[in-house]
C-alpha cells in the first residue's frame, strides 16, 4: 500500500523551483509521485514505503531549498 507524506519546503518562489524540487525527490528509491503546492510550500510524496527523513532533506537541499521542521 502506498505511503503519502507531506512536507514543507521553504524558499520556493516560482515554477522553476517546483520543477527542481520535484526532479530531485522523484529520484529517491520507491517514490511514485511528487506534488508541490507553490503558494504553501507543501510537498506531498507518495512512495512504496516510508522514506528516511534524511534522504528527503538531502534531495531538497540538492535542489537548493530547505526542508522545514525538525527531524520528522
NORZI-V480221 format. One record per helix or strand. SS is the DSSP state (@ for helix, = for strand). FROM is the first residue (numbers start at 0). TO is the last residue. If there is no record, write none. Layout:
BEGIN
SS|FROM|TO + SS|FROM|TO
END
This chain:
BEGIN
=|2|9 + @|14|25 + =|30|36 + =|41|46 + @|52|62 + =|65|66
END
